[in-house]
Structure formats: C-alpha cells, structure tokens
C-alpha cells in the first residue's frame, strides 16, 4: 500500500509541476500577437498605455519592448501592467478578463 501511495504522490507532483510551468509560460506578448492570425481565448501580458473611456468601454494599448496592440475592455483598468484573457480579431484584442499588477507591488511605494 505505501508503494502505491508513493507512486501516486510522485505522479501528482509531476503533474503539478507541468501544469504550473505551462500556466506561467503560456501568456503571449503583443509582439507574439502581431505575428498571429485571429485567435480566441488567449492570454496576453504587458504594460498599459494610453487609457481612454468611451461609451462604457475602456480603450488602451498593451505594449512590450517591441510592439503595441490595441485593446478594448468593458470595465476599468487599474495598474501599469496587465495579464488579460480575450480574443484577437482583426488587429484588436477584445479583453474578457483582466488582472492588473499594481505599481506599488514592484516599486515599494
């Protein structure tokens, strides 16, 4: 019986490590998106730039070191960096869900 428990524990640990690695490395950058065609339910991370509000929608850009993409979200954006889930259609990222990284977490302020 202990041998089966040990095997199950090792299998679970391997699965957990694989899942954690996949979830951390699965977000795309704006540069990645510009090389792709349309895509659904993808995760994009980057810095936020040029936020504006119009008709209940937030319009902004998600940027990295090389590129920026236009994004639209039905809600407010708070923070300088985001991890967003949504659909990439015809050069615009339609955000469904967003996590904001607060600047105070990284600048000690």
C-alpha positions, 0 to 999 in steps of 0.5 A: 500500500505505501508503494502505491501511495508513493507512486501516486504522490510522485505522479501528482507532483509531476503533474503539478509541476507541468501544469504550473510551468505551462500556466506561467509560460503560456501568456503571449506578448503583443509582439507574439500577437502581431505575428498571429492570425485571429485567435480566441481565448488567449492570454496576453501580458504587458504594460498599459498605455494610453487609457481612454473611456468611451461609451462604457468601454475602456480603450488602451494599448498593451505594449512590450519592448517591441510592439503595441496592440490595441485593446478594448475592455468593458470595465476599468483598468487599474495598474501599469501592467496587465495579464488579460484573457480575450480574443484577437480579431482583426488587429484588436484584442477584445479583453474578457478578463483582466488582472492588473499588477499594481505599481506599488507591488514592484516599486515599494511605494 
